[in-house]
Structure formats: C-alpha cells, structure tokens
C-alpha cells in the first residue's frame, strides 16, 4: 500500500480527502501541532522519519472575507510550499492543489485553458502565491498543479460558500441571497479524491490541469435547484442586477488525461449535500446565516 502525505488535512478539502484516500492508501495527515510547515527544520526531520510515495499539498493560508487573519498570506503560503517541495525526491510524486486565481481574476476569460497561464501576474497575494508555486512546478516532471475553481461539499464554510450557504438558508427557511448572479464551475469534493488517485497511479503529461466540470452554472440556477431539492418555499434575492464576471476553466486537458472520468452531476451532488446538512442541522449557527459576507 502506498503512503501519502496530505497537508491541510484539517481544512474543508482535507477533511473530505482523508477518508476517501484512506480507503486506498496509507494517508499521513499531521496536524499543525504535529508538523509546522512554516518550520523548515521540522519539515525536513518529518520527511526523514516518514518515507512516503506521494505528497498532496492542500494547505493554504486563507485570504477570504471570513478568514480570521490574512496577514502575511503570500509569505506563509510560499514558505509552506517550499519547505515541503525542497524535501521531495525525484522518486516521489507531488500534487499541488492550485486555483483559478493563478490566471489573475480581473483578467480571467470564461472557460480559460491552461495555456493562458502567465499572460498576467496575479495582483492579489493568494493568486500570486499560486503563481509562484506554478512556476516552480513547471521545472519538475514529478510535480503537477491541479487548478481548482469552485469546490463544494461537506465541512465547507457555510457562512460564505454559496452552495452550502444556500442549502443552510433553505433548511432554516431563510431567503437565499447573493450579491450578483455569476457563472461558476463547481466541482463536488467527492470527485476530487478519485482524480487525485488517477494522477498518483498513472502520472501526468503536463505540469498543470484545470480540474473543472463540463458545464458552468449561474448562481441563480443553483439557488433554484437548492430550493427545489429542499422543498423550501423561500425567496431568492440578488442584490445587484446583471451578470458578474465568470469563474470557469476548460477541462479539455483533464479529459484527455482521464478519458473515462465520471463526475457527479450537480443535482446529485447537491442532493447528497442537502442530506448531509439535514443530518447535521444541529451544528448550524443560524446567526451566521443572517449576516451576508
């Protein structure tokens, strides 16, 4: 059985990857108390004591509007990235969970493909840290960047993440709200572990892949789907008129890499998430749903 280091195991994506990957691999997901990725000496000692076949680097210093702090985001993300990658040997596979922000969000065209990378240098710290990592990954054949756009599922921050926020509001009989309607590429987090497994087992032919569904959806369409699935007769309120910037990526390269890739239809994925939230409704803080961030 192959051994994998999963960083960020306590985050939204990590919490979903850990049980899914654990069914196939020996997954090591040390907490921050067990391994401080900002400590170069500690990281080197960890790698010397724990031989692994692959590394999935999903940890990130958050910079979203609900983060406790965004101070030193660029430095912290880059330092964690390089503290890990400097210990990756040529025989190990390194998979980095990147972001569509690597293309620079203000200049992002709809259904952007991977060749658009480096047309712009991202101005924000989050995107710039992903850009720096991507440039480093291009130099190593045993490293790959998987560029995520919208990912949703259990354990995400329902106070700000649209699909979970909409579900929780519907279940609490509150209006579903958004600032402006936009088109997004939303990937169900349950599909990500399978994609990562294919890359771990089969390798790759390019340094980066957009990991996106085939079709984009408008937020209003998703809200209507949530309302239908939950059966909640609640209003959908959009603060600003019009259609905002699209956040989507072409998955042609991913489809060529995994020709038989099967992704969960968004209706099915939202249905599963509704069931999950119904079973965990006692953990939802209604007060967080009353303040639109």
Secondary structure, DSSP 8 states (H G I E B T S, - for coil): --EEEEETTTSHHHHHHHHHHHTTSEEE---TTT--TT-HHHHHHHHHH---SEEEE------STT-S--TTHHHHHHHHHHHHHTT--TTSEEEEEEEGGGG-GGG--TTB-GGGTTSS--SSHHHHHHHHHHHHHTT-TTEEEEEE-EEE-TTS-TTT-HHHHHHHHHHTT--EEEEEE-EE-EEEGGGHHHHHHHHHHH--SSSEEEE--SS-EEHHHHHHHHHHHHT----EEEEEEEE---B-B--HHHHHHSTT-----HHHHHHHHHHHHHHTGGG--HHHHSS--
